[in-house]
Amino acid sequence: MSSRIQEHLRDHKLIPQVLTVIHGESSLKTAHAARELGYALQDREDDDEMEPGEHDVRKVCDLYMAELITSLVQMLVDEDRLKALDEYTFLLTALRQYSGASKRIANQLVLQATPLLLKPFQIGYAADPNGYTAPELVSMWSSVLNDVGRAQCLSAMTCLVPAVQPCIRSDTVGSAVAALLIANLVGHRDDSREIFQHAVTGMCAALDAAFNGDEYAERKWGPGPVTKGFASITVADSNKELVYGLNLMPQFAAIIERGREDWPVAGFDDEYYMGAKASACRVVWNLALKYDVEAQCENIMPVIEGFLSCTGLSAVARSNAECAAFAVATFREAAKYDAAAAAAAAGAGAGDGD
């Protein structure tokens, strides 16, 4: 950490700092690593009320985010510090997660550092697939991808696809998050089916956990990330059969229909649920281009029409819902036409026999 940051912390009497860690536990090693950056850690069960000084912490993080992130990345790739991977990963992911106005800067810095962070990820995964470093780095990358968008992340994160695949194929703590990361990154490609044959099991388990309020892979789930992952992979024709065979249409209909208060896990805002609904509509749209989604969920069309009648829909949600409704109706009419044509052909064949 640069001397000017240390001077700022000292001059403003902001040492020791409190880096808020929600539902977390800090080890002595983590505390030692934090002190190297001028922080002391304090665990808390919730952040409903911020303690005096925490606003100052976030202000300091915002002012010096670039220096702090850069320092932590360097610590993670430094040969002399590889034994402390968990501690520095903890600090990097927590700093990005709890940054305020500087979240955009933090995301860009993490994105730029992705090729460098592959090394600690691989070392951490080899040492313990269920440990802290590998799953938390994957979770951080997934969060950055969600914040920044695929278009801006694809170039820097393409290197993650082969590196993360072993995690997807294993039954580990980070496998479901790794599947969602790759789903939202390259799931739309037609050559991705081989990856997601292994991934959909964990994605379905995470979706069930979101509906039931259960913990899966050591975390609580909302419907947003999982539904977005399914929306991405069902763009590819090679994945449509895979997902349609899971018979998930009733769940996607429920995501479109449910209100914020109907979900067991609290803490997500209206924008989050609007995004989940938009993704669910996209899944319906994608699958209805090729399959009879009404065969799995008879009321899918009324659900979509009811959603379209709501006020305050985002532009993406409305567009996806309209396209889903059109795709379902088009498949239905095409099925009627095919049935009529088949009946006519059968009748003509019977007449020829007479």
C-alpha positions, -999 to +999 in steps of 0.1 A: +000+000+000+014+034-009+026+058+017+000+084+009-028+060+018-011+053+051-007+090+057-044+096+049-055+068+073-032+081+101-041+118+096-078+112+097-075+088+127-091+060+107-069+033+120-080+007+129-105+005+100-135-018+100-139-039+069-175-052+072-178-089+065-213-103+064-218-138+078-181-143+077-153-154+100-118-139+099-088-160+109-057-147+126-039-149+093-067-129+076-065-102+103-027-101+099-031-097+061-057-070+067-033-051+090-008-050+062-033-029+044-042-007+074-074-026+083-086-045+113-114-069+107-147-071+126-172-098+120-209-089+121-241-109+115-258-081+096-253-046+083-287-031+091-270-004+111-236+008+103-212+014+132-196+048+135-166+050+112-179+025+086-190+053+063-154+066+066-141+032+057-161+031+025-150+066+017-114+056+021-120+025-001-136+046-027-108+072-027-080+046-029-097+016-046-072+015-075-042+013-051-059-012-028-070-036-056-037-033-074-018-041-042-040-071-034-036-085-069+001-082-067+001-100-033-019-128-048+005-134-077+037-129-056+055-162-052+064-153-016+028-149-006+012-179-022+009-196+011-016-169+022-039-172-008-071-175+013-063-144+033-056-122+003-085-136-017-107-128+012-095-092+013-098-087-025-133-102-028-146-083+003-131-050-008-148-053-042-181-064-027-184-037-002-170-008-023-195+020-027-192+046-054-160+030-067-176-004-076-172+004-113-134+010-108-131-021-087-149-042-114-126-029-142-095-035-121-105-071-113-114-076-150-080-064-161-063-086-136-082-118-146-053-134-165-030-127-136-055-142-111-057-174-130-025-186-112-038-183-076-071-198-088-054-229-102-031-232-072-060-228-048-082-253-067-053-279-068-047-275-031-083-278-021-113-276-046-136-270-016-113-244+000-117-207+000-096-193-028-110-210-059-147-208-052-145-172-040-125-160-071-151-177-093-179-160-074-161-127-077-156-131-115-193-141-118-204-110-100-181-087-121-196-103-153-231-096-140-222-060-132-202-052-163-219-073-190-207-101-213-197-078-242-171-060-221-159-091-202-156-116-230-121-106-241-105-107-206-125-136-193-122-161-222-091-176-205-114-187-177-134-212-198-108-240-200-095-231-165-129-234-147-143-264-166-127-289-141-146-271-114-179-275-133-174-312-138-168-319-101-191-319-072-175-291-052-185-260-034-178-238-064-192-260-092-227-243-094-212-208-094-186-219-120-214-232-142-232-199-140-201-180-148-194-200-179-231-201-188-233-163-188-200-160-206-202-185-234-234-205-229-250-189-260-225-206-283-235-238-301-203-256-291-211-253-254-234-284-249-205-306-238-198-282-209-234-279-198-242-316-198-222-316-166-234-282-154-272-284-154-274-307-124-258-280-102-279-253-118-311-272-111-300-277-075-294-240-071-328-232-087-345-256-062-326-239-034-339-205-045-375-218-044-372-236-010-349-211+008-324-238+013-286-235+013-268-251-015-230-252-020-226-233+012-247-203+001-282-190-001-297-185-036-321-161-052-336-169-086-316-142-105-282-157-114-296-192-121-324-180-144-299-157-162-277-187-167-305-208-182-315-178-204-280-177-218-275-214-225-309-218-242-299-194-269-278-222-284-299-248-303-276-275-291-286-267-255-324-263-260-330-301-260-309-304-229-328-278-209-363-287-223-357-323-211-354-311-175-391-301-175-384-268-158-412-247-174-434-246-143-405-231-123-399-204-149-436-196-150-435-192-112-405-169-115-424-147-139-455-147-117-441-144-082-438-112-063-408-101-042-425-111-010-431-147-023-395-156-022-380-172+010-346-154+008-348-117+016-323-090+007-329-086-030-345-054-045-372-050-071-347-045-099-331-079-091-365-096-094-374-077-126-341-091-140-350-126-130-384-123-146-369-109-178-345-139-178-373-164-173-392-148-202-361-152-223-359-189-214-396-194-225-389-175-257-358-195-265-374-229-259-407-221-276-388-215-309-383-253-310-405-270-284-440-271-271-436-253-238-473-255-231-470-292-229-449-287-198-469-258-184-505-253-196-508-218-181-476-203-194-494-180-219-518-165-193-488-160-170-469-141-196-500-121-206-505-112-169-469-101-166-473-079-197-503-062-181-481-050-152-469-015-149-433-006-144-418-033-165-382-027-177-377-024-215-358-058-215-385-076-195-413-063-218-394-071-249-386-107-237-422-113-226-436-101-259-412-123-278-420-152-255-457-148-261-452-146-298-430-177-299-455-197-278-485-186-300-465-193-332-455-228-321-492-235-312-505-224-346-477-243-364-487-274-344-523-270-354-513-266-391-491-297-390-519-317-373-544-306-399-520-314-427-513-348-413-550-355-410-556-344-445-528-366-458-541-396-438-576-390-452-562-388-488-543-420-482-574-438-470-594-426-500-567-439-524-570-473-507-607-475-514 
